[in-house]
Amino acid sequence: MDLVKEAIFLGFSGAAVMDTMQLVFVPEYRMFCEENLCGCYNVNPACPPESGTVEEMKQRALQRSEERRVGKG
């Protein structure tokens, strides 16, 4: 299955498969989550507090050889 094509078919505007070693982690961004600036804090399971600490999130991401990213917009 081509995951990128499947994501586009499902309505995402873009999708990519990337090596997790290319991910950049910026712990300072967590304050935006804690201030609930996007409205997803404690609503979306991929967001805090359900998602865990910054370090827990980083460790989960780095456990995979590839991280799939999709965006809807």
Backbone torsions as a table, in degrees:
resi	resn	phi	psi	omega
1	MET	NA	132.2	175.6
2	ASP	-87.9	104.2	-175.0
3	LEU	-65.0	-33.3	178.7
4	VAL	-66.1	-48.1	178.9
5	LYS	-62.6	-39.2	179.8
6	GLU	-64.0	-41.2	178.7
7	ALA	-63.7	-43.2	178.2
8	ILE	-63.1	-43.4	178.4
9	PHE	-59.2	-36.4	-179.3
10	LEU	-78.3	-2.4	174.4
11	GLY	109.0	2.3	177.2
12	PHE	-75.0	143.4	-178.3
13	SER	-77.2	-20.0	179.4
14	GLY	-162.0	154.0	178.2
15	ALA	-156.0	153.2	179.4
16	ALA	-157.6	156.5	171.5
17	VAL	-112.2	130.0	-177.8
18	MET	-136.8	155.8	176.2
19	ASP	-72.6	129.9	-177.8
20	THR	-63.4	-19.5	177.9
21	MET	-67.6	-14.8	177.4
22	GLN	-85.8	-10.7	-179.3
23	LEU	-67.8	141.2	176.6
24	VAL	-113.9	125.5	-178.9
25	PHE	-103.4	126.6	-179.0
26	VAL	-123.9	90.7	-176.7
27	PRO	-55.7	-27.2	-178.9
28	GLU	-63.5	-22.7	179.3
29	TYR	-69.0	-18.1	-178.7
30	ARG	-58.8	-30.6	-179.7
31	MET	-62.1	-30.2	177.1
32	PHE	-66.3	-35.4	176.4
33	CYS	-66.6	-47.8	-177.0
34	GLU	-63.9	-28.2	176.0
35	GLU	-84.7	-3.2	178.3
36	ASN	55.1	43.9	-177.3
37	LEU	-67.1	-25.1	179.3
38	CYS	-100.0	-10.4	178.8
39	GLY	87.3	6.8	-177.3
40	CYS	-101.2	-5.7	-179.2
41	TYR	-60.8	128.4	179.6
42	ASN	62.6	20.7	177.6
43	VAL	-121.4	-50.8	-178.2
44	ASN	-93.3	124.9	-178.8
45	PRO	-62.2	-17.8	177.1
46	ALA	-82.7	-3.3	-178.7
47	CYS	-112.8	164.2	177.6
48	PRO	-63.5	154.6	-0.9
49	PRO	-83.8	-11.7	-177.5
50	GLU	-58.9	-32.4	-175.6
51	SER	-74.7	-13.2	-179.3
52	GLY	94.4	-173.7	-179.5
53	THR	-75.3	169.0	177.3
54	VAL	-58.6	-44.0	-179.4
55	GLU	-65.0	-40.0	177.8
56	GLU	-63.6	-41.8	179.1
57	MET	-63.7	-42.6	-180.0
58	LYS	-62.8	-45.5	-179.2
59	GLN	-62.3	-41.0	177.7
60	ARG	-62.8	-42.6	-179.2
61	ALA	-65.2	-41.0	-176.8
62	LEU	-76.8	-11.9	177.2
63	GLN	-73.1	-19.0	-179.7
64	ARG	-96.8	145.8	177.4
65	SER	-76.8	-26.1	177.2
66	GLU	-138.9	143.8	178.8
67	GLU	-116.9	126.4	179.1
68	ARG	-89.1	130.1	179.9
69	ARG	-122.2	132.0	175.5
70	VAL	-131.8	153.6	178.4
71	GLY	-138.0	140.0	179.1
72	LYS	-114.4	126.5	-177.6
73	GLY	-165.0	NA	NA
